[in-house]
Amino acid sequence: MQDALIFYPRDRQEAPSVAASPIQEAPSPTLDALDARGRREFNKLQKRLRRQVGNAIIDYGMIHEGDRVMVCLSGGKDSYTLLSILRNLQRNAPIDFSLVAVNLDQKQPGFPEQVLPEYLASIGVEHHILERDTYSVVKEKTPEGKTTCALCSRLRRGSLYGFAEEIGATKVALGHHREDILETLFLNLFFGGSLKAMPPKLLADDGKNILIRPLAYCREADIAEYARLMAFPIIPCNLCGSQPNLQRQVVKEMLAEWEKTHPGRLESMFKAVTNVAPSQLGDRELFDFAGLEEKQARRLASRIDLLNE
């Protein structure tokens, strides 16, 4: 793809680690306390995340020359890691693109609204705090005992997509990782009657925003460890994560048990998401089952013509 971002080929030496980068990072007492072995392990972890994010960007043409990438920052481990890795890859990219961090303050009671602005200012990242009281709407509209995720997600997406247009963002970067994608696949399979997940790159329903998921190849465990070592100021989500019997949590536990019992199973399942054979499924919109007889006839006629030559 013309102008596609290429950080470094997969068969070449990787770019320098965070420790070698001049990009400003917030101090991490956890990193400072590491011994030589711990520092080596951290560098390996960081290089792995950089490689996986770089490969995802290359494979799906996520970022191009002149892009203004809006990184949606929730205050969780995933979005912090996404911003950190993108900033360091930006240093080595052969094209120019900019990053802007945006947090949606949903006005949850007790939300520490000073944490993200202070952190982003300390590392010198352009940022915006978008204030929208979606919390009250979700609580008002969601019946007692029902999960809030669906409505909360719709309101959050609508607010962020509209703001992306306001600030001239050409891409919206989300912090979903490999396990998020697989969990969504099984949630749709078990409860939605559809075979779909989260694509690494997507044109939003509004037709205006292109969403990218640069962490698509990354393991959640690696992200959690990176966030711990970097000592990001994590803000827990008390709106949805604490809900009892949340189906996503049930599926997450199921996948974790599969990976524990059969190591490598999640990697194989994720590969399946990127290796789809439409003719081996049953979607009539995706594959022309009705036209197989015509296709058969054309092939037989082609063989006959060859024999007669």
C-alpha positions in Angstrom: 0.0 0.0 0.0 1.4 3.4 -1.0 2.5 5.5 1.9 1.9 2.7 4.4 3.8 3.0 7.6 6.8 0.6 7.8 8.7 0.8 11.0 11.2 -1.9 10.3 11.1 -5.2 8.3 10.5 -8.4 10.4 13.8 -9.9 9.4 15.8 -7.0 10.5 17.1 -5.9 13.9 14.4 -4.2 16.0 14.3 -0.6 16.9 15.9 0.6 20.2 14.1 -0.1 23.5 12.4 2.5 25.7 15.5 2.8 27.8 17.4 4.0 24.8 14.7 6.4 23.6 14.9 10.2 24.3 11.1 10.4 24.4 10.0 11.7 27.8 8.4 9.1 30.1 7.1 9.5 33.6 9.5 8.2 36.2 8.9 4.6 37.2 10.2 3.5 40.6 9.4 -0.1 39.7 11.7 0.1 36.7 14.4 1.9 38.7 14.4 -0.9 41.3 15.1 -3.7 38.7 18.4 -5.5 38.8 20.3 -6.3 35.6 18.3 -9.4 34.9 15.1 -7.6 35.5 16.1 -4.9 33.1 17.0 -7.4 30.4 13.6 -9.1 30.8 11.9 -5.7 30.6 13.7 -4.8 27.4 12.7 -8.2 25.9 9.1 -7.5 26.8 9.1 -4.0 25.4 10.8 -5.1 22.2 8.2 -7.9 21.8 5.3 -5.4 22.2 7.0 -2.9 19.8 7.5 -5.7 17.2 3.9 -6.9 17.5 2.4 -3.4 17.3 4.7 -2.6 14.4 3.7 -5.8 12.5 0.0 -5.1 13.1 0.4 -1.5 11.7 2.2 -2.9 8.7 -0.1 -5.8 8.0 -3.3 -3.7 8.1 -1.9 -0.4 6.8 -3.1 1.4 9.9 -1.1 4.6 9.8 0.0 6.7 6.8 1.9 9.9 6.1 0.4 12.9 7.8 -2.1 11.0 9.9 -3.2 12.5 13.1 -3.9 9.6 15.4 -6.3 10.1 18.3 -5.4 7.6 21.1 -8.4 6.9 23.3 -7.0 6.9 26.8 -9.3 5.4 29.5 -6.8 5.2 32.3 -6.5 1.4 32.0 -3.4 -0.7 31.4 -4.2 -1.2 27.7 -4.6 2.4 26.6 -1.5 3.5 28.6 0.5 0.8 26.9 -0.9 1.7 23.5 0.1 5.3 23.9 3.6 4.4 25.2 4.4 2.0 22.4 3.1 4.3 19.7 5.1 7.2 21.0 8.3 5.1 20.8 7.5 3.7 17.4 6.8 7.2 16.2 10.4 8.1 16.8 11.7 5.4 14.3 9.0 5.8 11.7 10.1 6.9 8.2 6.9 9.0 7.9 5.5 11.9 9.8 2.4 11.4 11.9 1.1 12.9 15.1 -0.5 11.6 18.3 -3.1 13.2 20.5 -4.5 11.5 23.6 -8.1 11.9 24.4 -9.9 10.8 27.6 -13.7 10.8 27.9 -14.6 11.8 31.5 -18.0 10.1 31.9 -18.6 11.8 35.2 -18.5 8.6 37.3 -18.8 9.3 41.0 -15.3 9.3 42.5 -13.5 9.4 39.2 -10.0 10.9 39.9 -10.2 13.5 37.2 -6.8 15.0 37.8 -4.8 11.8 37.2 -4.8 11.7 33.4 -4.2 15.4 32.8 -1.3 15.5 35.2 0.2 12.3 33.8 -0.1 13.5 30.2 1.3 16.9 31.0 4.3 15.3 32.7 5.2 13.3 29.6 4.6 16.2 27.2 1.7 14.6 25.2 -0.9 16.7 23.5 -4.2 15.8 25.1 -7.8 16.7 25.6 -10.3 15.8 28.4 -13.8 15.4 26.9 -16.5 15.8 29.6 -19.7 14.0 28.9 -22.1 12.8 31.6 -22.8 9.5 30.0 -22.8 7.8 33.5 -26.1 9.4 34.5 -27.7 8.4 31.1 -26.5 4.8 31.5 -27.8 4.5 35.0 -31.1 6.0 34.1 -31.7 3.9 31.0 -30.4 0.6 32.2 -32.9 -1.6 34.1 -31.9 -2.9 37.5 -29.9 -6.1 37.2 -29.0 -5.6 33.5 -25.4 -4.9 32.3 -24.5 -1.4 31.3 -21.9 -2.3 28.6 -24.0 -2.0 25.5 -25.4 1.5 26.1 -22.2 2.8 27.7 -20.2 1.7 24.7 -22.6 3.3 22.2 -22.6 6.6 24.1 -18.8 6.5 24.5 -18.2 5.8 20.8 -20.6 8.5 19.7 -18.8 11.1 21.9 -15.3 10.1 20.9 -16.1 9.8 17.1 -17.6 13.2 17.0 -14.7 14.7 18.9 -12.2 13.0 16.5 -13.8 15.0 13.7 -13.6 18.2 15.7 -9.8 18.0 16.3 -9.0 16.7 12.8 -8.0 13.2 13.7 -7.7 10.9 10.7 -7.4 7.7 12.8 -8.9 6.6 16.1 -6.7 4.2 18.0 -8.3 1.9 20.5 -6.5 -0.3 23.1 -8.1 -3.7 22.3 -5.6 -6.6 22.4 -5.6 -10.3 21.3 -7.8 -11.6 24.1 -10.4 -8.8 23.7 -10.7 -9.8 20.0 -11.1 -13.5 20.9 -13.6 -12.7 23.8 -15.7 -10.8 21.3 -15.6 -13.6 18.9 -17.0 -16.1 21.4 -19.5 -13.6 22.8 -21.0 -13.2 19.4 -20.8 -16.9 18.8 -22.5 -17.9 22.0 -25.0 -15.0 22.5 -25.3 -13.1 19.2 -25.6 -15.9 16.6 -22.9 -14.4 14.5 -19.3 -15.2 13.6 -17.5 -11.9 14.1 -14.9 -10.3 16.3 -13.1 -7.0 16.4 -11.2 -6.2 13.2 -7.7 -4.6 13.6 -8.9 -1.8 11.3 -12.5 -0.7 10.6 -14.5 2.0 9.0 -17.0 3.2 11.6 -20.7 3.0 10.9 -20.7 6.8 10.5 -18.4 6.4 7.5 -16.2 9.2 8.8 -13.8 7.6 11.2 -11.3 4.8 10.7 -10.6 2.8 13.8 -7.3 1.0 14.4 -6.3 -1.5 17.0 -2.5 -1.6 17.1 -2.4 -4.0 20.1 -4.3 -6.7 18.1 -1.3 -9.1 18.1 -0.4 -8.4 21.8 -1.1 -10.8 24.7 -3.0 -9.3 27.7 -0.5 -10.7 30.1 2.4 -8.9 28.4 0.4 -5.6 28.5 -0.3 -6.1 32.2 3.3 -6.7 33.0 4.5 -3.8 30.9 2.0 -1.5 32.6 3.1 -2.7 36.0 6.8 -2.1 35.3 6.1 1.3 33.8 4.0 2.2 36.9 1.2 3.8 34.9 -1.4 5.5 37.2 -4.1 3.0 36.5 -7.7 4.2 37.0 -10.2 1.3 37.6 -13.5 1.3 35.8 -16.2 0.8 38.5 -19.1 1.3 36.1 -18.8 -2.0 34.2 -15.9 -4.1 35.5 -17.6 -4.7 38.9 -20.9 -6.0 37.5 -21.7 -9.5 38.6 -22.2 -12.3 36.0 -20.8 -10.2 33.2 -20.7 -12.5 30.2 -17.4 -11.1 28.9 -15.8 -12.0 32.3 -17.2 -15.5 32.0 -15.7 -15.9 28.5 -12.4 -14.4 29.7 -12.1 -17.0 32.4 -13.0 -19.8 29.9 -10.2 -18.7 27.5 -7.7 -18.4 30.3 -8.5 -21.9 31.4 -8.1 -23.2 27.9 -4.7 -21.5 27.6 -3.6 -22.9 30.9 -4.7 -26.4 30.0 -3.6 -26.2 26.4 -0.8 -23.6 26.0 -0.8 -22.0 22.5 -4.6 -22.5 22.0 -5.3 -18.8 22.0 -2.6 -18.1 19.4 -4.1 -20.8 17.2 -7.6 -19.3 17.6 -6.4 -15.8 16.8 -4.7 -17.1 13.7 -8.0 -18.6 12.7 -9.6 -15.1 12.9 -7.0 -13.9 10.3 -7.4 -17.1 8.1 -11.0 -17.3 7.1 -12.3 -19.7 4.4 -15.8 -18.4 3.3 -16.5 -21.4 1.2 -16.3 -23.6 4.3 -18.9 -21.7 6.3 -22.5 -21.0 5.4 -23.0 -17.3 4.8 -24.8 -16.9 1.5 -23.9 -13.2 1.3 -20.2 -14.0 1.7 -20.0 -16.9 -0.7 -21.9 -17.7 -3.9 -23.2 -21.2 -3.1 -26.1 -20.8 -5.6 -23.6 -20.2 -8.4 -21.6 -23.4 -7.9 -23.3 -25.3 -10.7 -22.5 -22.5 -13.1 -18.9 -22.5 -11.9 -18.7 -26.3 -12.3 -20.0 -26.0 -15.9 -17.5 -23.4 -16.8 -14.6 -25.6 -15.5 -15.9 -28.7 -17.3 -16.2 -26.7 -20.6 -12.7 -25.4 -20.1 -11.4 -28.9 -19.7 -13.3 -30.1 -22.8 -11.8 -27.2 -24.8 -8.3 -28.2 -23.7 -8.8 -31.8 -24.8 -10.1 -30.7 -28.2 -7.1 -28.5 -28.9 
